[in-house]
Amino acid sequence: MTRSHPIDLLRGFIIILMIIDHAMVYCLSYSVSDPMTIDNTTPLVFFTRFSSHFCAPLFIFLAGLSASITENRYGSPHLFAKDLIVRGIVLIVLEFTLISWSWSFNPLFPMLYAQIIWAIGWGFIGLGLLRLAGVRAIFGVGIVLVFAHNLLDGLTFADNTAWHYLWSVLHQKNVLALPFDVKVRTTYPILPIVGLLCLGYLFGRHTANGTNQSLPKLTTALLWYGFICIAGYSLLRGFNVYGDPGLFTVYDSSLLTLMSFLNPTKYPLSLQFMLLTVGVGLVLLFFFSKLPSTFSLCFLQILGRASMFSYIVHLYLLHAMSWLLIPVMGYNYSDMTYNSTLIGLPEGYGFSYLETLLLVAVVVSVTTFLAKRYLHWKKANHKNLIARYI
């Protein structure tokens, strides 16, 4: 099956943004409690973090879109649904093992983070179960979860109750205590994520009719859908109508006002957040669809084709390089906070903004090189379980 070139390019672009965002963990200039808190950040930090906001929702949306494109490879909706569910379970396991270890290099670290791969995993499971019920069920649930979940923002439950644990997984970001003194942070509650992945699947069926050959023919539709999403966001955000627990505020400074306008809630993904990020993503997909398959920025396509591999590898590269540079930065390995902090680096360790961008360039280059080698291996070992799910 021929891959969709614009989808791979967009995925590769997202990987670049994600590497920048994750590298900022090691940047001293980024040391603020929340880079999106307008009264306690700088424009440079704010907009650097803002660029990463497109990563999670677009990965989720494209996962659904790509699922619709590949569905015709299966003999029946049942087989397709089964593969989605298995794939979702594999991603959740990866989140709490291989991916979690990349942040800490410590399999026994007592905090687990349910992040983007966990999110996509639950999205696949939800889509698979709904596919068994039919496309209408996917449409109904997808629309309700994306457009109505913010009606539940005020709903809470008492701590340490079964409902509190369930609600923390479904809709409310929390830290949950587990046995053996382990905790898990539900960074991405799953209700809006399942809905967004369902809508990505439906968008793929609508624009591509189950084949990746049709997507480039509807470039104008991609542009219009993107503008509609952005216009919807502008109306909801500009007039504080609905779709986000955080309100848009007009400041004396036009720059701060712009920052407030571009600051919808990410955890959980609000309706406004999804409209803005997916809208811009569809516009980017339109422009990428205009590029020839021989587009010179082939590293984007390599990263996009091996997106899961690239995601895992760049995390290990960033962390390993930061550890190797400890003596170069004037610290000792005995200064490390390995058992008390997630990343384990010495207190006060970090790079300047420009040094962090240099680190990004190195990691992008190495990740692209390794991803290209991996794609060659994957082509020759396509039946291998690793090649199937990574």
N, C-alpha and C positions, 0 to 999 in steps of 0.2 A: 504494500500500500504506500503511495506517495504521501509524504508528510506535507502539512500546510506551512509553507514558507513564512507568511506573515505572523502566524502564531508562534513559530520558533523564534523569530526575531524579537517579538514582544516579550516572550519568556526570557530571552537572553538579556534584554534591556532591564527587565525586572531583577534578574540575578545581579547585575551591576549595581543597581540601587540598593539591593539587600546587602551586598558586600560593603558598600559605603556605610550603611547604617550599623552593621555589626562591628565594623572596624572602629566606629566612634566610641565603643565601649572602652577602648584603650587610649582615648584622646582626653588630655587634661582640660582642654578648652570646652569640653562637653560635660564637665562635672557639675551638673545641676540636678536637682531632685526630679524635675520633669521638664524636658526641653520644650514642651508645648504649653507650659504655664506662662502666659504672656507677660505677666508682671514680674517674672523671675527668670527671664531668659534673654538672649540676644537674638536679633534678626538672623544672624549667620547660623546659630545653633537651631533656631526655630525652622528655618527653611531647609536646612540639611535633614532634620528629622521629618519635615513635611514630605520631602521627596520619597522617603521610605514608606509613606502611608499607602502608596499605590501597590506595594508588593503583595500583601496578604489578600486583599479582595480580588485583585487581578489573577493571582495564582488560583484562587478558589473558582472564580468565574471561568477561567480558561480550562480548568480541570473538567468542569461540566461541559463546556463547549467541545473539548477534545473527546470526551466520552461519547457524545452524540455522533461525532465523526467516525469513531471506530465501531459503533454498534453493529454496522452491517457485516462485520467480520464474524459475528456469532450466529449460530443456527437458530436461535430463538431468544425472546426477551428473558426467558428463565435463565439461560446460560449467561447472558449479558449481566443480569442482576446478580447472579451468583459470583461472577468475577469481580464486580464492583464491591460487593460485601467483603470478599476475601482480600481484595486490594486495600480496602479501608482498614481492616483489622491489622494487616501488615504495616501500614503507615503508623497506626497508633503504637504498635510494638516498637517500631523504629524510633518514634519520638521519645519514648521513655528508656531507650537503651543507647543505641549508636549515636543518636543526635544529642541526647542529654549528656552523654559522656564527653562530647566534643567541647562543651562549655566548661566543664570542671576537670576533665581528665581524672575523675574520681567516681567510679561506679557506686561508691557508698555515700556520696554526698546526700544529706538528708532532705533536700528539697527537689521536687520534680516540677517541671514547667510544661504545662499543656499549651503548646504554641501552634504555629501554622500547620505543621505536618499532622498533628493531632486533629486540627480543624478540618483539613481536607479528608482525613481518614473518616471522620464522622459524616462528612458530606457525602462521601462515596457510599457509606453504609445506608444513610437515609435515602439517597437516590436509588440504590439497589432495591431496597424494600418497597419504595413507592413505584418503581418500574414494574414490579410484580402486580401492582394494583392498576396500572395503566397510565397513559400519558396525561389523562385528565386529572388524575390524583396528583401527579407531579406539578401540574399547572396550579391547581388549587392550593396545595400546601406551599409551593414556592412563593406565590403571590402573598398569601397570608403571613408567612414567616418574615418576608422581606419588608412588606409595607405596614404590617400591624404589630410587630413585636415591640415597638417602642411604647405601645399602650400599656405594656407590662412593666415599665421602668420603675414604677413606684412600689411594686410588689416585693416584699421581703418576708423572710421566715426567721424564727428564732435560731440562734447559733447552735451548732452541734445537734441539730435534729435531722431526721431523714429528709424532710422537705428542704431544709437548708442545703444539704449536700446535693440533692437533685437539682435544685434551682441554681446552685453555683455552677453546675455543669451545663445547664440549659441556657441561663440568661444573665447571671450576675458574677462578675469577676471576684474571686475570693481565694483565700488560702485555707485549705482543708487539712485537718489532721488525720493521718492514717496510722495503722498499727506500726510498731517498732520505731516510734519517734520519727517517722517519715511524714513530710508534708507535700502537698501538691497545690500549685497555683493554677487556677483555671483562667489562664490569660485570655483565651478565646472561647467564651461560652458558645454553644453550638447551634442554638436556634436560628439566628440570622445566617449562619454559615451554611447549614443544610439548605435553607431557602435560596441563598445566592447561587450555590452550586446547581440547584434544580433549575433556576432561571438561566444559568449558563448552558445547561443541557437543552433547554427549550429553545434558546436563541440559536444554538447550533442546528437543531432540527428545522427551525424556521428559515435560516439563511442558507444552510448547506444541504438540506434534505438528505442527511445521512451520508453525504460524500464530501470529501475535502476538495473536490474539483470545483464545487459551486461557490465556495466562499469568496474568491476574488471577483466573481461576477457581480456581487452585491456591494461593491465598495461605497457607492453612494448611500445605500441603506445603513452601512456601518457609521458613516458620518452623521446621518440624520438621527439615528438612535443615540449616538454620543451627544449630540447637541441637545436632544430632548432631555437626557439625563442631567446634563449640566444646567439647562434652563430650570428643570424641576428643583435641582439643588439650590439654585440662586433664589428662587421664589420662597422655598421653605426656609432657607437660612436667612435671607435678607429681611423677611418679615416675621421671623421666629414663629412660624405657623405650627410646625409639627416635625417630628422625626429625629430629634436630638435632645438629650437632657441638658446639654450645655448651650447657653443662649449666645447669640451674636450680639456684640456690644460695640457701640460707636465711641471711639476715643477722640481726644483732641488731636492726636497724631494720625495722619492718614495711613502711615505704615502699620501702626498698631491696630487700626481698624481693619486693614487688609488681613493682618495676621489673625484677628478674631474671626473674620469671615471665612478664612481657610482652616478653621480649627474645629471641625466636627469630632464627635466622640468615636474613639477607635475600639474601646473595650467595654461592652461588646460592640460589634460593628453596628453603628446606627444607620437608619435609613438615609440620612443626609450623607454620611460617610460613604456609603455604597454608591449613591447617585453620583457623587463627585468623582470618586476614583474609577468606577466602571465607565462613566461617561468619558473621562479623559482617555481611558484605556481603549475604548472603541474608536476614538478619533486617531489615536496612535496606530491602531490596527489598520485603519483606513490608509494612513500614510505608508505603513510598512507593506501593505498589499500592492502599492504602486511601484515598489522596488523590484528589480529583476532578481531572479533566483541566484544570479552570480554577484549579488551585491557585495561590494568590497569589504564591508565590515562583517566578514564571515565569522569573526569570533562571537558575535551575537548569536548567530545560528548554531554554532557549536555549543555554547552555553545553554541555549534554549532546547536543543535536541537532547542534551544530557542534563536537564534541569535538576532532577533529583540527585544525581551524582554530584553536580556542581554545588548544590546546596550543602550537602554533607561535607564535601572536601574543603570548601572555603572556610567552614567553621573550624575544622582541624588545623588548617594552614594558619589562620589568624591566631589561634591560641598557641600553637607550637612556636610560631615566629616571635610572639610576645614573650614567651618563656626563654627562648634562645637569646633574646636581646637584653635580658635582665642584667648581666655583667657589663654589657656595652653601655647601658644607661646609668651605671654607677651603683648598682645594687648588688646584694649577695643573695644567693639562693636560700640562705638561712633566714632572710627577711621575709620570705613568702608567707602568705596567710592561707596556706593550702587547706587547712582543716576548718577554717572559720568563714571563708568567703567563697563564692561560686568559682571565680576565675583563679583565685589564689595568688595574685600578684602582690608584690610588696606595697605597703601603704605609701601613697604619694607617687607611685610609678605611673608613667603615661607619656604620651607624645604630644607635640604641638599639632595644630590643625594641618599644617603643610606636611609634617612628617607622617601624619595619619593617612593623608591622601597618597603619599609615596608608598606606604604600606598597602593601600588599596590597589595601586597600580601593579605592584609585585604579585599580590594574591590573585588579581584578575588574570595576569599573564600565566602564572603557574597553573591556576585552575583550568584555563582554556587549554593549555598543553596537555594536562592530565585528562580532561574531558574528551579531547580529540583521540587520545590513545584508547580511552575507555570505549568510545563509539566503535572503533575498529574491532576491539575485543567483543563488544556486544553483538556486532553484526555476525561474527564468526561463531558466537555461542548464544544465539537468540533463544534457545530452549532452556538455557540455564535459569534457575530460579532468581539469582541475583540480577541477571539481565532482564528478567520479566518485570521486576518490581522497582528497580533503581535506574 
